[in-house]
């Protein structure tokens, strides 16, 4: 998840902030942003823990740039996006969601073996998560 934070933060720096509307929900409640952050975070976690799977960094950066742009177009400021990405509370919540997702898929999210098997299954299935991963087997 730290790589996701770093990549998204680098995209936020140097861009102009938009005035956010007072009635915007927190980014955690915007499914198209939050759910996609979960997918990207899971891909990074799998690549970090599994020695036979790498993350496709350029694809990930492009994806995160798109999420940042989408959030900006919705009216979120760079400060609001940065606060969401840097939040330890949000990171812990996304981690719990990710662990639950991996368990529901039938794998153990607490072991490298479980994450490797999950990653290989996601690659094979052609999911969003799998699209960020490359098997080195």
N, C-alpha and C positions, 0 to 999 in steps of 0.2 A: 504494500500500500504506500510505502514511503516513496517508491519510484513514481507512482501515480501522482502523489502530491508534488514531487519535484518537477515532473514534466508539466503539470497543469499550472503550477506557480510560474514556471519560466514563460509560459504562454501569456500569463496575465500581466507580467511586468512590461512596462513601456507602452501599454495600450491605453487609449483614452477611456476614462470612466463615463458611463452613462448615468444620468440621474434616474434612480430607481423609484418606481411608483410605490407609494406607501402601502398599497393593498396587495403587493406581491407576496405569495406564500413563501415560507423558508424553502431553500433549494432542496432540502431533504424531502419535501412534499411534492416536488416536481418529478413525476415518475420518469419522464424521458431523460432527465439529467441523472437523477439518483440511481435508477436501475442500470444505466450505462456505466456509471462510476463503479457499481458493484461488479459488472462484467470485466471491466478493465482491471479492477483491484484483484479479482480472482485470477485473471491471467498472469498478472505480475507475481502473485503469491505462488502459483504453480511453478512458474519459471524460477523463482527464488529458491524453492524447496526441492525441485526435481532436477537432478543432474543430467537427465536425458531430454529435457525440454527447454527451449529458449523462447524468449519473448521477441516478437517482431517489433523492434523499437520505433522504426519510422512509421509503421502502420499505427502503433499506439499513439505516437505524438500527433499524427494527423487526426485520429479519432478524438483525442482529448482537445485538440485545437477546435474541432467542430463542436464539441460540447461547450467549450468556453464561448465560442461565437454564438451558439444557440442561446445560452444563458444571457449573454450581453444583449442579443436581439430581443429577448423577453423583457429587458429592462433592468437586469441585475447589474450592479456596479462591479468594478474590479475588486473593490474592498469586500463586497458581499460574497463574491465568488471565492476570493482568497480566504475569507473567514470560514466558509464551508469546507474548503479543501484542507486548511490547516487545523481544523478542529479535532482535538483528541477524542472528544465525545462522538463526533460523527465517524471517525476512523474506527472506534470500538464498535459502534452500531453496524457499520458496513462489514466489519470482520465477523460479527455474530451472524449477520444475514448470509455471508459467504459460507461460513461453516455449516449453517443450516441447509443451504442449497447443496453443498457437496454431500452432506449426509443423506438428504432426500434423493440424491442421484445414486445412492448406494455405496458411497466411498467414505473412508475415514479421513477427515480434514486435519487430523492431528499428526499424521505420519507422512513422511516423504513418499512411501509406497502408495498410500491412498491418494495423495495429490498427483503423483505420476500417473496412476491408473485413471484418475478423473481427467487429467489433462489429455491423455491419449484418447479417451472416449470423446471428449469435446472436439478434438481435432477431427476424429473420424466422423463425427456427427455433423461437422460443418457449422457449429454454433458460433455465435458472436465471440464467446470466450475462445473457442478453438481457432477462430480466424486470427487471433493475436499470437498464437503459439506455433512453434515449429519443433517437431520431434527430431532429435539428433541420433536416434537409434540406427 
